[in-house]
Amino acid sequence: MFESLSDKLDRAFKLVKGQGRITEINVAETLKEVRKALLDADVNFKVAKQFTDTIKEKALGQNVLTSVSPGQLMIKIAHDELAELMGGQKVDINLSSNPSIILMSGLQGSGKTTLSGKLANFLKTKKQKHVLLVACDVYRPAAINQLKVLGEQIEVPVFSEEGNLNPVDIAKKGIAFAKENNKNVVIIDTAGRLAIDEEMMNEIANIKKAVSPNEILFVVDAMTGQDAVNTAKLFNERLNFDGVVLTKLDGDTRGGAALSIKSVVNKPIKFVGTGEKLDALDIFYPERMADRILGMGDIVTLVEKAQEQFDEVEAARLHKKMAKNQFTFNDFLSQLQQIKKMGNMKDLVGMIPGVGKALKDVEIDDNAFKGIEAIIRSMTNEERENPALINGNRRQRLAKGSGTSIQEVNNLMKQFEQMRKMMKMMTNKDQMKSMMRNMQGMKR
């Protein structure tokens, strides 16, 4: 995400690192490269110029503290301005009425129907809402069926009317159905349309007028850069939408749409799609995104993702097993499943400060655990619970059964045993204290 922009900004700020003080010359050199990086990232020209002018004004207007280098100060100012550029702080979706009505709008091919399913899943699982999806795309072949399939996957009902080609009528009936069936959120999926298609734009305007939505979200593909921003501007002039959802942000190495859209349209980015799975929808936090763009990681989001999968009862059970050196392959497999639920592996690694930059050229496959899982699943339950049983003959059987090599099986067994010892040591306070004393003795 934003890999290309992050690299170029990093190079730009190196120009002022190591300088004794901030001067007009070194600030001008740095900001010339920053502006170039932003334009290469397909950021709106006016936005890029305003951004660098603001940084220059703030940088030259400040005395550098003795504990802060010019490079650090410039990065701090740039971070704050980047966050401000993207909206300053997160803006919540409006769910103030019962039922709350959310109208989805966007271009053809922007991923709006899938996003409707993701949003329904988000509101159901994270906000404990009773959601109804309403299928108002009566033009695209199989659009209604697509929404029904998504609804089944997330166990959210879908209201549709086969043969009814009046989206305004369908939307009104869907809301009546929601009220009758105690649904407190209605998401209306509309047909994708072009801003220049007057008839289609009138149609969505008529839906808005008929249902008075609490929230109109504009869904746009982040990878289209300035085209996304220009389209948002045209849609906003007709609909006066409340917020933007950027899809495919995980594939956007440039970042032009995310950095420009708030300034140009003056509407907040509320959500971002970060993958194909139905749980790959995140609230947009401008400050956290600024952290990631400048290579500072995003440890808060990483912790939140971990906490979503965290089970306190399970954690207490595992802690006891670790202390007694009874951690098994079944426990290990359970932990792997929780990590995988947190999301894309490279994205997760990128949230750790400093690590994302260090591993930017390293391919981290989401199937990295596939071989390990195959080996564990080839074990009998008795072997998983008592790894000491796994002798040479059994290891050969595991390699054959999992489609891996005997070396891979041996490596897993060795690493697992080392991990068990480390876990036991970390749960034993006396051992930890002893280890710390030994380390201090070595220093002397």
Phi, psi and omega in degrees: 000121178058027186301314182297314179297316180301316180299314183292322178293322178300316179295322181297317183285344176293338180296331183256351178291140179085351177287145181289327180207165179275129177231166179300325183292308183288332175293316181298318180296316181296312185289335174297317179289324178296315180298319179297319179298319180293318180293322175297331179277006178070033174278141177309134185302313181298321180295317180297318181293315179298320180299310182289327177297320180294317179297317180300314181299317182286322182292316182284344180269004183238142171274137181279125178293154182298331182273357183239128178278159177304321179298317180296320180295317180298318180294321179297315180295316180297320179300311182297321180288324176298315179299317180295320180301324182268008174124348177084301180214162183294148178239123183284156175286145184274110179237046190275345182244173181229108359279151173277132185250124180244122180257122180267134178226160178162176181285163171296132176082010181278353181088026187293318181294315177299319180296324177300318177294318179297318180294320177299317179296318179299312183292327179289312186275324184265331183247001180053044179264153174263106192255145171236130173266136179242123184269103181247011174269095184263005186256317184283129178302133176070009180295318180294317179297321178300316180294323179294320178297316178298317179301319178296319182297324183256003179059049176237128181293151179238126176265129177211164176225104180296134177088342178274116183257021180249097183301327179296315180297316180298317181299316181294318179293324178298319179293320177298319178298319180298318180295320180293332186249022174056040174268130184258001172221132176241124177251118182260113178271119181254169179291145172293144184214159174266144181297336182274354180274094188301318182296317181290323178293323176297323181298311181291329175295323178290323176298315179303314182296323184285326187250351181045067184294149173289330190213128171247120180252134176259119183261128183216146179284115183299332185287352178273000171056237183297330177299322178298317182293316181296319179294319178301321180297316181293318179295321182295325179297329181268323189254338187050057184292167186262336182193166183247144170241120178265118176267162176059031180293334180293338179261002184269104180274350185262301175100010184302317182294313182298324183277336186259329197297321180295317181294319185284317186261340184059039175230140185285151167279123184258325180221157173227137174271130187235027180163179184273335184293156184288349175259008182271061176224125183238148169295142181270120176247107182306317182295318180294323178292323176298320176304313185290321180298323182268014174074022182265001181076188179207070188293332181295313179295321179299315179295319180298318179297321179294319181294329178298329181264359188279131179241111186298320180295316179296320180297318179295320179297315180294323180299317179296318181294321179297316182299329181263007181060039182248015179296126188247174177292332174296319177295318181298316180297320178299319180292322178299318180298321179294319179297317182297328180291341183289340177129193181302129186296315181295323178296318180296316179298322180296344180277349180274120183308127177087331185284318181304316180293320182293330184252020187297331180264002182266127178280118178252106185281137176296342179265021183301330182268000188301313180296318179298314179298319181299319179295313182296319181290342177278349179281151170286162179298326178297319179293321180296320182281336181225078185303339181297339180290340189281093179268190183302312181298319181293324179296320177297320178296319180295319179298316181293316182292332183261354182072026179243181180264161177299328178296319179295321178295315179299319179298317180297315180299317181294313181295322180296318180294319177297320179295319179299316180297317179296318180297318180296318180296320182289337179267354180257104185298320181297318179295320180297317179298318180298318180296319179296320179296318179298319179295320179294323178296322179295324179298322182291000000 
